[in-house]
Amino acid sequence: MSVVVDNACTQIWEAWENGASATSLRVSPAVYTAVAAARPAEVAHDYPLMLLGLPLVADHEVATYDPVVVRKPAGLCQQEGDEN
């Protein structure tokens, strides 16, 4: 799990350096299951599973140790008519 967290942190920092924000974390089903097993109270209450402050999404396309941080590019939060 520490490798997964380390790899996710690297991607989060890269997103921030590029002005983007991280919106979710796609992980392999094995990682999702491991997080769910470590947080039985959250699962019992149907709370979304989170890791590093990001919602977890199980994705069969993601390798076990290579999570994918979903990014929102900078500027997408601006409302129409904002100059900044």
C-alpha positions as CSV (number, residue, x, y, z in Angstrom):
1,M,0.0,0.0,0.0
2,S,2.9,2.4,0.7
3,V,4.0,2.1,-3.0
4,V,0.5,3.0,-4.1
5,V,0.3,6.0,-1.8
6,D,3.8,7.2,-2.8
7,N,2.9,6.9,-6.5
8,A,-0.3,8.8,-6.0
9,C,1.4,11.5,-4.0
10,T,3.9,12.0,-6.9
11,Q,1.0,12.4,-9.4
12,I,-0.9,14.8,-7.1
13,W,2.2,17.1,-6.7
14,E,2.7,17.0,-10.5
15,A,-0.9,18.1,-11.0
16,W,-0.5,21.0,-8.5
17,E,2.8,22.1,-10.2
18,N,0.9,22.3,-13.5
19,G,-2.0,24.3,-11.9
20,A,-4.4,21.4,-12.0
21,S,-6.4,19.9,-9.1
22,A,-6.8,16.2,-8.3
23,T,-10.4,15.1,-8.3
24,S,-10.3,11.4,-7.8
25,L,-8.0,8.4,-7.5
26,R,-8.4,5.4,-9.9
27,V,-7.0,2.2,-8.3
28,S,-6.9,-1.4,-9.1
29,P,-9.7,-3.5,-7.6
30,A,-7.2,-5.2,-5.3
31,V,-6.2,-1.8,-3.8
32,Y,-9.9,-0.7,-3.5
33,T,-10.6,-4.0,-1.7
34,A,-7.6,-3.5,0.7
35,V,-8.8,0.1,1.5
36,A,-12.3,-1.2,2.1
37,A,-11.0,-3.9,4.4
38,A,-9.1,-1.3,6.4
39,R,-12.1,0.9,6.8
40,P,-15.1,-1.3,7.7
41,A,-17.0,1.4,9.4
42,E,-17.0,3.6,6.3
43,V,-18.2,0.7,4.2
44,A,-20.9,-0.2,6.7
45,H,-22.2,3.4,6.5
46,D,-22.0,3.5,2.7
47,Y,-19.5,6.4,2.9
48,P,-17.3,6.8,-0.2
49,L,-13.9,5.3,0.2
50,M,-11.2,8.0,0.2
51,L,-7.4,8.0,0.1
52,L,-5.3,11.1,0.4
53,G,-8.5,13.1,0.4
54,L,-9.6,11.8,-2.9
55,P,-12.5,9.5,-3.7
56,L,-11.4,6.0,-4.8
57,V,-12.6,4.5,-8.0
58,A,-11.9,0.8,-8.7
59,D,-10.7,0.4,-12.3
60,H,-9.7,-2.9,-13.8
61,E,-7.5,-1.1,-16.3
62,V,-5.2,0.2,-13.5
63,A,-2.2,-1.9,-12.4
64,T,-2.0,-2.7,-8.7
65,Y,0.9,-0.3,-7.9
66,D,0.2,2.4,-10.5
67,P,-2.8,4.4,-9.3
68,V,-4.1,7.1,-11.7
69,V,-4.9,10.6,-10.3
70,V,-7.8,12.2,-12.3
71,R,-7.0,15.8,-12.8
72,K,-9.1,18.9,-13.5
73,P,-7.0,21.4,-15.5
74,A,-6.5,24.9,-14.2
75,G,-9.2,27.4,-15.2
76,L,-12.1,25.0,-15.3
77,C,-13.5,26.4,-12.0
78,Q,-13.9,29.9,-13.4
79,Q,-17.4,31.1,-14.0
80,E,-18.4,32.6,-17.3
81,G,-17.5,36.3,-17.2
82,D,-14.6,35.9,-14.7
83,E,-11.5,37.8,-15.9
84,N,-9.1,36.0,-13.6
